[in-house]
């Protein structure tokens, strides 16, 4: 008899494989060939970084009825206020698309070279395993953050800057 939990995991695994998703993608950041920004070149691979909106709770006191004050300055009836609380978006949600090396390029040899490059620059402290594990993704995120990309998915620009992918020359 098949247990329900492994069957569910198998179904999830098949779904991910069918979408060409990179198995090392962060939960909120997906890299697929099927999902790409408008105008993306055919066959290119993309990552998406989503920054959530920043929402602030605003509480205001609104004057409903002004106070009644006598000529001598005495208050016959105090002012009446009502409290209103609302949510305000301080910063909109931002989706950032960036080109990435495709899954076929992320071989164990490539990832090992990535780990060595990050280690040489002081970002990676683990063993050179050739696996895109949590420690490697954290080092990639740390390396890319100063360049404005807060993601553990390796961007094509970062791979080129690390010398892992050839830069196309203009002729």
N, CA, C and O of each residue as an XYZ file, in Angstrom:
684
protein
N       0.841     -1.184      0.000
C       0.000      0.000      0.000
C       0.883      1.244      0.000
O       1.862      1.310      0.743
N       0.547      2.218     -0.820
C       1.317      3.460     -0.897
C       0.831      4.408      0.177
O      -0.369      4.634      0.338
N       1.785      4.960      0.910
C       1.420      5.922      1.954
C       1.090      7.262      1.298
O       1.715      7.627      0.303
N       0.108      8.007      1.846
C      -0.303      9.261      1.229
C       0.772     10.335      1.198
O       0.821     11.108      0.241
N       1.636     10.416      2.205
C       2.636     11.490      2.256
C       3.650     11.350      1.125
O       3.876     12.328      0.412
N       4.288     10.163      0.917
C       5.228     10.054     -0.198
C       4.554     10.309     -1.544
O       5.167     10.890     -2.439
N       3.304      9.885     -1.697
C       2.592     10.119     -2.945
C       2.425     11.609     -3.187
O       2.580     12.086     -4.312
N       2.111     12.339     -2.132
C       1.966     13.791     -2.243
C       3.301     14.422     -2.619
O       3.348     15.313     -3.468
N       4.384     13.969     -1.998
C       5.701     14.497     -2.327
C       6.087     14.172     -3.763
O       6.691     15.003     -4.442
N       5.743     12.964     -4.240
C       6.027     12.604     -5.618
C       5.251     13.504     -6.568
O       5.796     13.945     -7.580
N       3.999     13.784     -6.264
C       3.181     14.648     -7.118
C       3.762     16.050     -7.160
O       3.786     16.680     -8.217
N       4.231     16.547     -6.022
C       4.843     17.882     -5.972
C       6.122     17.899     -6.800
O       6.365     18.848     -7.546
N       6.929     16.872     -6.677
C       8.178     16.783     -7.428
C       7.937     16.749     -8.928
O       8.656     17.395     -9.690
N       6.918     15.989     -9.361
C       6.594     15.937    -10.776
C       6.101     17.280    -11.285
O       6.426     17.674    -12.405
N       5.326     17.984    -10.482
C       4.841     19.299    -10.878
C       6.003     20.245    -11.095
O       6.036     20.970    -12.089
N       6.960     20.247    -10.173
C       8.108     21.141    -10.294
C       8.933     20.788    -11.528
O       9.401     21.684    -12.231
N       9.118     19.497    -11.802
C       9.896     19.079    -12.955
C       9.209     19.481    -14.255
O       9.874     19.870    -15.215
N       7.906     19.390    -14.289
C       7.165     19.745    -15.500
C       7.259     21.226    -15.801
O       7.166     21.622    -16.963
N       7.437     22.038    -14.806
C       7.518     23.482    -15.012
C       8.936     23.936    -15.309
O       9.170     25.133    -15.479
N       9.908     22.998    -15.379
C      11.311     23.333    -15.577
C      11.842     24.238    -14.476
O      12.751     25.032    -14.719
N      11.300     24.137    -13.288
C      11.756     24.985    -12.182
C      13.093     24.481    -11.689
O      13.344     23.276    -11.660
N      13.936     25.395    -11.308
C      15.214     25.053    -10.736
C      14.975     24.568     -9.313
O      14.368     25.302     -8.533
N      15.418     23.375     -8.932
C      15.099     22.847     -7.612
C      15.704     23.644     -6.473
O      15.288     23.476     -5.327
N      16.656     24.492     -6.744
C      17.278     25.251     -5.674
C      16.689     26.648     -5.543
O      17.207     27.462     -4.778
N      15.626     26.942     -6.267
C      15.033     28.281     -6.192
C      14.479     28.517     -4.798
O      13.983     27.601     -4.141
N      14.573     29.757     -4.365
C      14.034     30.115     -3.069
C      12.515     30.056     -3.161
O      11.967     30.229     -4.250
N      11.813     29.813     -2.043
C      10.372     29.634     -2.092
C       9.609     30.771     -2.752
O       8.648     30.520     -3.480
N      10.013     32.018     -2.516
C       9.256     33.126     -3.072
C       9.880     33.654     -4.359
O       9.438     34.673     -4.889
N      10.897     32.975     -4.860
C      11.564     33.409     -6.071
C      11.701     32.219     -6.991
O      12.355     31.234     -6.647
N      11.097     32.301     -8.147
C      11.039     31.166     -9.049
C      11.851     31.451    -10.297
O      11.843     32.569    -10.813
N      12.548     30.442    -10.776
C      13.281     30.567    -12.024
C      12.749     29.505    -12.966
O      12.943     28.313    -12.731
N      12.088     29.921    -14.016
C      11.574     28.969    -14.993
C      11.756     29.519    -16.386
O      11.955     30.720    -16.569
N      11.687     28.645    -17.364
C      11.715     29.091    -18.753
C      10.324     29.502    -19.186
O      10.165     30.377    -20.037
N       9.316     28.873    -18.602
C       7.939     29.171    -18.992
C       7.504     30.545    -18.498
O       6.704     31.219    -19.148
N       8.028     30.959    -17.351
C       7.665     32.247    -16.772
C       8.827     33.200    -16.989
O       9.922     32.988    -16.468
N       8.587     34.229    -17.746
C       9.627     35.226    -18.014
C       8.957     36.573    -18.200
O       7.763     36.637    -18.494
N       9.707     37.645    -18.034
C       9.106     38.963    -18.216
C       8.772     39.205    -19.684
O       9.329     38.546    -20.561
N       7.880     40.132    -19.957
C       7.549     40.452    -21.350
C       8.797     40.886    -22.110
O       9.613     41.653    -21.598
N       8.933     40.392    -23.324
C      10.072     40.762    -24.162
C      11.325     39.945    -23.924
O      12.370     40.247    -24.500
N      11.249     38.918    -23.089
C      12.423     38.085    -22.815
C      12.780     37.272    -24.054
O      11.901     36.819    -24.787
N      14.064     37.094    -24.276
C      14.529     36.316    -25.418
C      14.115     34.860    -25.264
O      14.170     34.320    -24.160
N      13.703     34.218    -26.344
C      13.338     32.795    -26.254
C      14.531     31.966    -25.783
O      15.661     32.181    -26.220
N      14.269     31.025    -24.895
C      15.316     30.156    -24.384
C      16.120     30.747    -23.238
O      17.007     30.087    -22.697
N      15.819     31.982    -22.866
C      16.538     32.588    -21.740
C      15.855     32.190    -20.438
O      14.680     31.823    -20.432
N      16.591     32.264    -19.345
C      16.042     31.902    -18.038
C      16.055     33.135    -17.143
O      16.954     33.972    -17.222
N      15.046     33.226    -16.299
C      14.854     34.429    -15.499
C      14.539     34.081    -14.055
O      13.929     33.051    -13.770
N      14.952     34.933    -13.170
C      14.600     34.852    -11.759
C      13.727     36.051    -11.434
O      13.777     37.074    -12.116
N      12.945     35.918    -10.408
C      12.078     37.023     -9.992
C      12.240     37.227     -8.503
O      12.142     36.285     -7.716
N      12.489     38.461     -8.130
C      12.609     38.832     -6.729
C      11.416     39.725     -6.406
O      11.203     40.737     -7.074
N      10.649     39.368     -5.404
C       9.463     40.133     -5.032
C       9.687     40.774     -3.666
O       9.878     40.086     -2.663
N       9.661     42.096     -3.648
C       9.740     42.831     -2.385
C       8.319     43.163     -1.967
O       7.606     43.823     -2.724
N       7.881     42.734     -0.796
C       6.495     42.995     -0.392
C       6.238     44.478     -0.152
O       7.156     45.253      0.118
N       4.993     44.844     -0.254
C       4.602     46.222      0.035
C       4.793     46.502      1.519
O       4.670     45.609      2.357
N       5.095     47.758      1.827
C       5.219     48.174      3.220
C       3.927     48.901      3.580
O       3.595     49.931      2.994
N       3.206     48.346      4.554
C       1.909     48.899      4.958
C       2.032     49.456      6.367
O       2.637     48.845      7.248
N       1.446     50.626      6.556
C       1.505     51.297      7.848
C       0.079     51.536      8.351
O      -0.815     51.859      7.569
N      -0.121     51.376      9.639
C      -1.423     51.671     10.237
C      -1.410     53.126     10.695
O      -0.551     53.546     11.470
N      -2.384     53.883     10.196
C      -2.478     55.309     10.523
C      -3.734     55.528     11.358
O      -4.825     55.123     10.958
N      -3.586     56.170     12.519
C      -4.717     56.498     13.386
C      -4.826     58.014     13.458
O      -3.844     58.703     13.735
N      -6.031     58.532     13.206
C      -6.251     59.981     13.228
C      -7.448     60.313     14.109
O      -8.397     59.535     14.205
N      -7.393     61.477     14.750
C      -8.518     62.022     15.498
C      -9.192     63.059     14.598
O      -8.554     64.021     14.170
N     -10.470     62.865     14.316
C     -11.206     63.766     13.427
C     -12.254     64.519     14.244
O     -13.032     63.923     14.990
N     -12.255     65.834     14.085
C     -13.207     66.687     14.794
C     -14.593     66.503     14.191
O     -14.800     66.754     13.004
N     -15.547     66.060     15.023
C     -16.925     65.863     14.582
C     -17.752     67.109     14.912
O     -18.540     67.585     14.096
N     -17.554     67.617     16.117
C     -18.293     68.803     16.559
C     -17.357     69.672     17.382
O     -16.764     69.197     18.350
N     -17.214     70.955     17.005
C     -16.303     71.826     17.765
C     -16.858     72.129     19.159
O     -18.055     71.997     19.412
N     -15.973     72.530     20.037
C     -16.371     72.881     21.407
C     -17.180     74.171     21.400
O     -16.975     75.049     20.562
N     -18.118     74.268     22.364
C     -18.864     75.522     22.546
C     -18.217     76.269     23.707
O     -18.141     75.776     24.832
N     -17.753     77.476     23.392
C     -17.027     78.277     24.389
C     -17.756     79.601     24.583
O     -18.123     80.268     23.615
N     -17.958     79.969     25.831
C     -18.630     81.232     26.165
C     -17.657     82.396     25.953
O     -16.457     82.195     25.767
N     -18.190     83.591     25.984
C     -17.393     84.797     25.797
C     -16.325     84.913     26.887
O     -15.233     85.418     26.626
N     -16.619     84.462     28.076
C     -15.655     84.549     29.174
C     -14.590     83.450     29.102
O     -13.696     83.412     29.947
N     -14.671     82.532     28.083
C     -13.674     81.482     27.894
C     -14.046     80.153     28.522
O     -13.298     79.185     28.385
N     -15.173     80.075     29.204
C     -15.564     78.800     29.804
C     -16.161     77.889     28.722
O     -16.820     78.359     27.795
N     -15.921     76.596     28.858
C     -16.395     75.605     27.895
C     -17.741     75.083     28.370
O     -17.861     74.531     29.464
N     -18.759     75.269     27.520
C     -20.079     74.743     27.869
C     -20.255     73.325     27.355
O     -20.964     72.519     27.957
N     -19.618     73.032     26.261
C     -19.675     71.668     25.730
C     -18.324     71.385     25.058
O     -17.895     72.135     24.180
N     -17.658     70.300     25.475
C     -16.346     69.997     24.885
C     -16.484     69.528     23.432
O     -17.555     69.111     22.991
N     -15.382     69.610     22.716
C     -15.356     69.142     21.327
C     -15.560     67.636     21.293
O     -15.209     66.924     22.234
N     -16.133     67.164     20.193
C     -16.355     65.725     20.003
C     -15.462     65.274     18.846
O     -15.478     65.843     17.754
N     -14.698     64.249     19.127
C     -13.791     63.690     18.117
C     -14.148     62.232     17.873
O     -14.728     61.565     18.730
N     -13.791     61.752     16.688
C     -13.887     60.310     16.447
C     -12.520     59.833     15.981
O     -11.768     60.575     15.348
N     -12.215     58.603     16.300
C     -10.925     58.025     15.938
C     -11.108     57.158     14.700
O     -11.977     56.288     14.657
N     -10.284     57.408     13.704
C     -10.304     56.598     12.489
C      -8.948     55.934     12.329
O      -7.908     56.585     12.427
N      -8.971     54.638     12.084
C      -7.745     53.882     11.842
C      -7.848     53.295     10.444
O      -8.869     52.712     10.076
N      -6.783     53.454      9.669
C      -6.769     52.925      8.307
C      -5.377     52.408      7.974
O      -4.395     52.744      8.636
N      -5.316     51.596      6.949
C      -4.045     51.077      6.453
C      -3.605     51.936      5.278
O      -4.413     52.262      4.408
N      -2.331     52.302      5.247
C      -1.782     53.088      4.144
C      -0.538     52.378      3.605
O       0.326     51.950      4.370
N      -0.465     52.261      2.293
C       0.710     51.651      1.673
C       1.792     52.720      1.589
O       1.640     53.733      0.907
N       2.885     52.469      2.295
C       4.004     53.406      2.331
C       4.909     53.167      1.127
O       5.422     54.111      0.526
N       5.098     51.890      0.783
C       5.933     51.525     -0.357
C       5.256     50.393     -1.102
O       4.889     49.383     -0.502
N       5.087     50.552     -2.407
C       4.421     49.547     -3.228
C       5.250     48.266     -3.321
O       6.465     48.288     -3.121
N       4.582     47.152     -3.625
C       5.235     45.874     -3.888
C       6.042     46.023     -5.174
O       5.578     46.635     -6.135
N       7.255     45.459     -5.189
C       8.117     45.581     -6.359
C       8.545     44.195     -6.823
O       9.045     43.392     -6.034
N       8.344     43.921     -8.117
C       8.828     42.692     -8.736
C      10.036     43.046     -9.581
O       9.963     43.912    -10.453
N      11.148     42.374     -9.320
C      12.360     42.602    -10.084
C      12.705     41.325    -10.831
O      12.959     40.287    -10.220
N      12.714     41.406    -12.157
C      13.118     40.274    -12.993
C      14.586     40.417    -13.323
O      15.062     41.525    -13.571
N      15.315     39.306    -13.330
C      16.727     39.342    -13.705
C      17.077     38.046    -14.417
O      16.586     36.972    -14.070
N      17.938     38.171    -15.422
C      18.330     37.004    -16.202
C      19.290     36.152    -15.389
O      20.135     36.672    -14.661
N      19.150     34.837    -15.520
C      19.965     33.887    -14.767
C      20.557     32.843    -15.703
O      20.060     32.648    -16.812
N      21.609     32.175    -15.265
C      22.064     31.024    -16.047
C      20.967     29.951    -16.013
O      20.337     29.736    -14.977
N      20.744     29.287    -17.137
C      19.709     28.249    -17.186
C      20.145     27.022    -16.383
O      21.329     26.840    -16.097
N      19.180     26.196    -16.031
C      19.432     25.019    -15.183
C      20.492     24.106    -15.787
O      21.285     23.523    -15.048
N      20.525     23.966    -17.102
C      21.506     23.091    -17.745
C      22.933     23.571    -17.491
O      23.859     22.761    -17.449
N      23.118     24.880    -17.320
C      24.458     25.437    -17.067
C      24.896     25.239    -15.623
O      26.090     25.292    -15.329
N      23.951     25.014    -14.721
C      24.280     24.895    -13.296
C      24.688     23.461    -12.936
O      24.073     22.813    -12.089
N      25.731     22.994    -13.600
C      26.262     21.654    -13.347
C      27.009     21.662    -12.018
O      27.342     22.732    -11.510
N      27.277     20.505    -11.453
C      28.073     20.461    -10.219
C      29.440     21.145    -10.383
O      29.939     21.764     -9.443
N      30.042     21.032    -11.570
C      31.327     21.687    -11.816
C      31.174     23.210    -11.786
O      32.012     23.911    -11.219
N      30.095     23.720    -12.401
C      29.845     25.161    -12.415
C      29.609     25.665    -10.991
O      30.170     26.683    -10.585
N      28.776     24.945    -10.237
C      28.461     25.362     -8.862
C      29.717     25.307     -7.995
O      29.912     26.176     -7.146
N      30.571     24.304     -8.192
C      31.829     24.227     -7.441
C      32.713     25.435     -7.771
O      33.351     26.002     -6.884
N      32.748     25.825     -9.043
C      33.524     27.005     -9.445
C      32.922     28.259     -8.828
O      33.656     29.146     -8.393
N      31.600     28.343     -8.785
C      30.908     29.457     -8.135
C      31.296     29.517     -6.655
O      31.604     30.588     -6.131
N      31.278     28.374     -5.994
C      31.631     28.322     -4.574
C      33.070     28.775     -4.354
O      33.348     29.507     -3.404
N      33.998     28.345     -5.229
C      35.396     28.770     -5.104
C      35.528     30.280     -5.317
O      36.273     30.945     -4.597
N      34.807     30.823     -6.306
C      34.866     32.259     -6.588
C      34.326     33.065     -5.401
O      34.896     34.091     -5.030
N      33.232     32.595     -4.816
C      32.651     33.291     -3.655
C      33.557     33.144     -2.431
O      33.680     34.069     -1.628
N      34.183     31.988     -2.296
C      35.098     31.749     -1.167
C      36.318     32.664     -1.276
O      36.775     33.211     -0.272
N      36.846     32.832     -2.493
C      38.014     33.690     -2.709
C      37.707     35.141     -2.356
O      38.611     35.900     -2.004
N      36.437     35.530     -2.448
C      36.029     36.902     -2.140
C      35.488     37.047     -0.716
O      35.042     38.125     -0.323
N      35.530     35.950      0.057
C      35.131     36.005      1.454
C      33.632     35.878      1.711
O      33.173     36.194      2.809
N      32.865     35.427      0.730
C      31.409     35.302      0.906
C      30.975     33.885      1.276
O      29.932     33.707      1.905
N      31.753     32.883      0.899
C      31.371     31.485      1.128
C      32.378     30.850      2.067
O      33.587     30.971      1.865
N      31.880     30.169      3.099
C      32.761     29.561      4.083
C      32.608     28.041      4.178
O      33.250     27.405      5.014
N      31.767     27.465      3.334
C      31.520     26.029      3.404
C      32.502     25.225      2.567
O      33.462     25.756      2.009
N      32.228     23.926      2.498
C      33.023     23.021      1.683
C      32.636     23.197      0.215
O      31.493     23.539     -0.090
N      33.575     22.965     -0.684
C      33.290     23.007     -2.115
C      32.603     21.686     -2.451
O      33.257     20.651     -2.584
N      31.267     21.734     -2.589
C      30.474     20.516     -2.765
C      29.901     20.380     -4.171
O      29.560     19.275     -4.593
N      29.791     21.480     -4.896
C      29.166     21.425     -6.219
C      27.654     21.413     -6.151
O      26.986     21.224     -7.168
N      27.100     21.615     -4.951
C      25.632     21.636     -4.775
C      25.187     23.057     -4.441
O      25.816     23.743     -3.635
N      24.111     23.481     -5.061
C      23.553     24.807     -4.788
C      22.688     24.679     -3.538
O      21.461     24.615     -3.615
N      23.353     24.643     -2.387
C      22.666     24.445     -1.116
C      22.367     25.789     -0.446
O      22.625     26.848     -1.016
N      21.831     25.732      0.745
C      21.444     26.940      1.489
C      22.638     27.859      1.724
O      22.522     29.078      1.589
N      23.765     27.287      2.069
C      24.964     28.081      2.337
C      25.441     28.801      1.069
O      25.871     29.953      1.128
N      25.362     28.116     -0.067
C      25.774     28.724     -1.336
C      24.816     29.838     -1.717
O      25.248     30.912     -2.135
N      23.509     29.591     -1.575
C      22.517     30.635     -1.902
C      22.691     31.859     -0.998
O      22.530     32.994     -1.447
N      23.021     31.622      0.277
C      23.243     32.745      1.198
C      24.458     33.559      0.756
O      24.443     34.787      0.838
N      25.505     32.887      0.291
C      26.698     33.586     -0.184
C      26.392     34.367     -1.465
O      26.872     35.487     -1.641
N      25.601     33.778     -2.347
C      25.192     34.470     -3.581
C      24.395     35.722     -3.218
O      24.629     36.794     -3.776
N      23.459     35.584     -2.286
C      22.657     36.734     -1.839
C      23.565     37.829     -1.264
O      23.396     39.008     -1.576
N      24.513     37.437     -0.437
C      25.438     38.391      0.185
C      26.283     39.087     -0.876
O      26.565     40.279     -0.756
N      26.688     38.358     -1.910
C      27.500     38.926     -2.980
C      26.689     39.902     -3.839
O      27.191     40.956     -4.228
N      25.439     39.547     -4.130
C      24.618     40.361     -5.035
C      23.970     41.560     -4.351
O      23.649     42.540     -5.022
N      23.770     41.511     -3.048
C      23.060     42.574     -2.328
C      23.649     43.966     -2.553
O      22.884     44.899     -2.797
N      24.977     44.155     -2.483
C      25.509     45.503     -2.723
C      25.248     46.010     -4.143
O      25.309     47.214     -4.391
N      24.960     45.106     -5.066
C      24.662     45.494     -6.447
C      23.166     45.721     -6.646
O      22.716     45.954     -7.768
N      22.396     45.653     -5.562
C      20.972     45.968     -5.626
C      20.054     44.785     -5.846
O      18.864     44.980     -6.095
N      20.564     43.561     -5.762
C      19.717     42.386     -5.947
C      19.774     41.528     -4.694
O      20.789     40.887     -4.423
N      18.695     41.515     -3.935
C      18.624     40.739     -2.697
C      17.997     39.389     -3.009
O      16.829     39.149     -2.706
N      18.792     38.503     -3.624
C      18.295     37.195     -4.024
C      19.405     36.167     -3.927
O      20.575     36.469     -4.161
N      19.020     34.944     -3.579
C      19.957     33.833     -3.539
C      20.041     33.110     -4.861
O      20.791     32.143     -4.989
N      19.281     33.561     -5.856
C      19.366     33.002     -7.201
C      20.464     33.773     -7.924
O      20.433     35.003     -7.960
N      21.413     33.079     -8.488
C      22.534     33.713     -9.174
C      22.057     34.419    -10.434
O      21.442     33.805    -11.306
N      22.343     35.704    -10.522
C      21.989     36.456    -11.730
C      23.094     36.273    -12.762
O      24.239     35.974    -12.422
N      22.734     36.456    -14.018
C      23.700     36.360    -15.098
C      24.757     37.458    -14.948
O      25.936     37.227    -15.215
N      24.335     38.645    -14.524
C      25.276     39.754    -14.322
C      26.302     39.402    -13.253
O      27.490     39.670    -13.431
N      25.865     38.806    -12.144
C      26.798     38.428    -11.069
C      27.730     37.318    -11.546
O      28.920     37.332    -11.230
N      27.200     36.352    -12.306
C      28.033     35.265    -12.829
C      29.113     35.824    -13.751
O      30.255     35.364    -13.731
N      28.745     36.822    -14.563
C      29.741     37.454    -15.449
C      30.775     38.226    -14.630
O      31.970     38.173    -14.920
N      30.310     38.937    -13.612
C      31.226     39.724    -12.775
C      32.207     38.813    -12.028
O      33.353     39.192    -11.785
N      31.749     37.609    -11.666
C      32.617     36.634    -11.005
C      33.547     35.928    -11.995
O      34.448     35.194    -11.589
N      33.327     36.150    -13.285
C      34.159     35.509    -14.312
C      33.742     34.095    -14.628
O      34.547     33.320    -15.145
N      32.497     33.732    -14.330
C      32.022     32.367    -14.553
C      31.385     32.178    -15.921
O      31.327     31.062    -16.437
N      30.910     33.266    -16.504
C      30.250     33.214    -17.813
C      30.892     34.279    -18.691
O      31.137     35.399    -18.242
N      31.157     33.931    -19.919
C      31.802     34.864    -20.842
C      30.913     36.068    -21.100
O      29.689     35.957    -21.177
N      31.550     37.207    -21.231
C      30.842     38.447    -21.550
C      30.873     38.589    -23.069
O      31.926     38.453    -23.692
N      29.707     38.863    -23.658
C      29.651     39.047    -25.105
C      30.349     40.347    -25.488
O      30.118     41.397    -24.889
N      31.201     40.252    -26.492
C      31.913     41.440    -26.956
C      31.153     42.061    -28.115
O      30.584     41.359    -28.951
N      31.152     43.383    -28.153
C      30.542     44.081    -29.275
C      31.558     44.161    -30.389
O      32.743     44.382    -30.139
N      31.105     43.983    -31.619
C      32.039     44.018    -32.754
C      31.909     45.255    -33.556
O      32.626     45.430    -34.542
